[in-house]
Structure formats: C-alpha cells, structure tokens
Amino acid sequence: MRTTYLGAALVTAAALTLTACGGSGGGDGDKAEQAAEVSGGNTKPGHAIVLDRPKAKPDLVLTDTDGKKYDLVKETKGRPTLVYFGYTYCPDVCSLVMSNIGIAEKKLPKAERDKLQVVFVTTDPARDTPKRMRSWLDGQGGKDFVGLTGDFDTIQAAARPLGILVEKPKKEKDGSITVNHGAEVVGFSPKDDKNHWIYTTETTADQYAKDLPKLVKGQNP
Amino acid sequence: MTGPAAGARRTAAAALGLALAAALAGCGGGGGGGDDRPELSVSGAYVPQPPTPDMAAGYVTVTNKGGAADRLTSVTTPLAAEVTMHTTIGTRMKRVASLKVPADGELRLATGGDHLMLTNLTHKPKVGDKVSLTLHFASSDPIEIKVPVEPTTYRPKD
C-alpha cells in the first residue's frame, strides 16, 4: 500500500522525476521520450533536474492579469525565469508549488528578487480569468508573479517542447472534471534564456531557497 | 526509499492522531477484534490554507487494523457545501466515488495522490483554525475529526 502510494505520488510529480530517481514504475507511455533527455541517474527527489540539452524558451504571447499582452521571450530576456503550467482550481499540487516558490523568492536579496521572473501559465483558460488568477497568486505570496492566460492550443503548444503535459480539463458524465497535467516548474537561465532546470512537486520551499541564488546567476544548482 | 521512513512516518502520524484523539469519540472501529471486519482509526489529517476562499484540499490517513477492507464513501464538513474525493494516477487527476481502506492496511491521502477537494467554502480557513470533518464509510460507523489548518506548503514529516 505504502509503496503503491509513494509510487503514485512520484509519478504525479513527473515521469521525469521517476526516471531521474532511477525509474521505478513507469509513467504514461508518451512521457518516456521526454525522460530521455534528462541527465544523471541519481537526482534526489525535489532536487533540480539539470538538462543535458537545454531547451529554447517557447515563443509564447499571452494576456497577463492586467489584461495586457505579455510576450514571454521579450519580457524575460536575460532574466532568470521560472515557468509553471497549472490551474487555480487545483487545491492539491498547484498551490503547493506556487507557495513554495513564493516563500523561497522572498529570501532573495531585493535586487535578485527583482531580476527573477515567476510566470504562471494557466492550463485551464476557460475557468481561470485574469482576476481569479491574480487573487490566487496574491493569496500565496505571489504578488509579483506573472499570471498568463489565452488560447488553450497556444498554451499547450508552448508546453509540449518543454516536455510539460497539458491537456484540456475533461468534463465527465457525472459532472466531475478530470485533469491531466504535468506539474513541473521549468527554469530558464539568464545567460542564454534556455531551459536548464526542472523542478517537481517534490521540491520544497527550502530547496528552492537554496537553489534560487544560483539560478539567478545562471549557475546550475 | 520506503523502508525506514515508513515507521517514522507512521509514528508521526500516530502522534498527530493522539492530538486528534479527543475528536475520535465517534470512531466505530473499537470494540475488540474479530478479523472479519474493519477497525478504523484516523490520523495525520490536515487542510492546507488555500490561496482562494472558494476551495481547499484535505488530507487524512485512515488506518485499518481489522481483517476486512472498508471504503471511504463520503466526507462532510460545515466548511464546504461539497467534498469530493480525487485520485491521481500518473498525471491524471480524477474524481472517484469512494476510496478503499484495505484490510490490515491504510488509506493515506497526500499531496499528489488521493485527496479531498472541498468546494463552495463558507469562508477561507486560516492557519490555526480547526475544521470539522466527518468521514463516512461503507461498513464502519462515521468518524468525526477536528482537523488543523496548516500553511499552504505544509508537508507531513516523513
């Protein structure tokens, strides 16, 4: 039972993590290819996964919580950036992840905190209005976090090359909603604007607090 | 990775359980033990403080010392108009009608796995508050517990 549970939790964290942990149990088949690009076989749960081959920042233009156009590549150029794809009707992992980052970010010196961009991209644009996202982000210490919404297909297309699984929430016959989504935080270096680091739901606020000073300088944690 | 930590976690859960013991009066699992029926107790329950006032998650561990399995069929609370149970398989989070409490085992709700979703809250619960939850089972009597509201980033020690 316990093993089953832990296995499930890890799979939830990300198939990426599983592989990095030495891969007990499998994620969904379509995730296997994503895992292949992850370095090392000994990353501890919650520690940054450092990519052997950094990935480009997606060309993503969406709307922020002020209703203004936000061009991810332009706005975050040369800045350390964390991007998280999630949704506010997610009381389980999404608020945990954002709150952890919110706590860690506040431990940075002000100059570094100003450099760091934390960007939340909704995977549920049908329900996540800019106003709702703003109050959700503010409610967990993310007053300076950027919240983005827009066309679902655009969001999904931006997440895919990063290896983040994004699917439309599916309404079941009983009225309940099934959501299938990856929960990784994607970190981009200020040096080359590429995605070098991935964090999972296992990552604690302490871990982020330890790593952020390095990420801000473009160093591997 | 589950071995030595498991005992410690169980101890921590048990300690939390003690704190809640006063609330466990409704526990129907006592009364000594035939192996043919469930004997349930609840521990380690908490509600993380939600970022918005409309919904929250809830976590509990239901331990079954009996020889028969049971099922958690619903949860009620004055805090929320509705409590639904969700399970996470892989990256897929979906609602379920019940969750199994295995014989001589436990149902452990936790972040990233099985969890309760409290919706249409009467108010936003804050750290330090207590939330009353009543757990209803297929065969055992309902168990009422008072659950602490913890910080959003709270994780049970393991």
Boltz contact constraints between the chains, C-beta under 6 A:
constraints:
  - contact:
      token1: [A, 1]
      token2: [B, 102]
      max_distance: 6.0
  - contact:
      token1: [A, 1]
      token2: [B, 105]
      max_distance: 6.0
  - contact:
      token1: [A, 2]
      token2: [B, 2]
      max_distance: 6.0
  - contact:
      token1: [A, 2]
      token2: [B, 6]
      max_distance: 6.0
  - contact:
      token1: [A, 3]
      token2: [B, 2]
      max_distance: 6.0
  - contact:
      token1: [A, 5]
      token2: [B, 108]
      max_distance: 6.0
  - contact:
      token1: [A, 5]
      token2: [B, 113]
      max_distance: 6.0
  - contact:
      token1: [A, 6]
      token2: [B, 2]
      max_distance: 6.0
  - contact:
      token1: [A, 8]
      token2: [B, 113]
      max_distance: 6.0
  - contact:
      token1: [A, 9]
      token2: [B, 112]
      max_distance: 6.0
  - contact:
      token1: [A, 9]
      token2: [B, 113]
      max_distance: 6.0
  - contact:
      token1: [A, 11]
      token2: [B, 90]
      max_distance: 6.0
  - contact:
      token1: [A, 12]
      token2: [B, 88]
      max_distance: 6.0
  - contact:
      token1: [A, 12]
      token2: [B, 112]
      max_distance: 6.0
  - contact:
      token1: [A, 13]
      token2: [B, 112]
      max_distance: 6.0
  - contact:
      token1: [A, 27]
      token2: [B, 90]
      max_distance: 6.0
  - contact:
      token1: [A, 28]
      token2: [B, 90]
      max_distance: 6.0
  - contact:
      token1: [A, 91]
      token2: [B, 50]
      max_distance: 6.0
  - contact:
      token1: [A, 91]
      token2: [B, 55]
      max_distance: 6.0
  - contact:
      token1: [A, 91]
      token2: [B, 56]
      max_distance: 6.0
  - contact:
      token1: [A, 91]
      token2: [B, 57]
      max_distance: 6.0
  - contact:
      token1: [A, 91]
      token2: [B, 117]
      max_distance: 6.0
  - contact:
      token1: [A, 92]
      token2: [B, 57]
      max_distance: 6.0
  - contact:
      token1: [A, 92]
      token2: [B, 115]
      max_distance: 6.0
  - contact:
      token1: [A, 93]
      token2: [B, 112]
      max_distance: 6.0
  - contact:
      token1: [A, 95]
      token2: [B, 51]
      max_distance: 6.0
  - contact:
      token1: [A, 95]
      token2: [B, 152]
      max_distance: 6.0
  - contact:
      token1: [A, 96]
      token2: [B, 111]
      max_distance: 6.0
  - contact:
      token1: [A, 99]
      token2: [B, 152]
      max_distance: 6.0
  - contact:
      token1: [A, 99]
      token2: [B, 153]
      max_distance: 6.0
  - contact:
      token1: [A, 100]
      token2: [B, 153]
      max_distance: 6.0
  - contact:
      token1: [A, 136]
      token2: [B, 51]
      max_distance: 6.0
  - contact:
      token1: [A, 136]
      token2: [B, 52]
      max_distance: 6.0
  - contact:
      token1: [A, 139]
      token2: [B, 51]
      max_distance: 6.0
  - contact:
      token1: [A, 139]
      token2: [B, 52]
      max_distance: 6.0
  - contact:
      token1: [A, 140]
      token2: [B, 51]
      max_distance: 6.0
  - contact:
      token1: [A, 140]
      token2: [B, 152]
      max_distance: 6.0
  - contact:
      token1: [A, 165]
      token2: [B, 91]
      max_distance: 6.0
  - contact:
      token1: [A, 176]
      token2: [B, 95]
      max_distance: 6.0
  - contact:
      token1: [A, 178]
      token2: [B, 94]
      max_distance: 6.0
  - contact:
      token1: [A, 179]
      token2: [B, 93]
      max_distance: 6.0
  - contact:
      token1: [A, 180]
      token2: [B, 91]
      max_distance: 6.0
  - contact:
      token1: [A, 180]
      token2: [B, 92]
      max_distance: 6.0
  - contact:
      token1: [A, 181]
      token2: [B, 91]
      max_distance: 6.0
  - contact:
      token1: [A, 182]
      token2: [B, 91]
      max_distance: 6.0
  - contact:
      token1: [A, 201]
      token2: [B, 112]
      max_distance: 6.0
  - contact:
      token1: [A, 205]
      token2: [B, 153]
      max_distance: 6.0
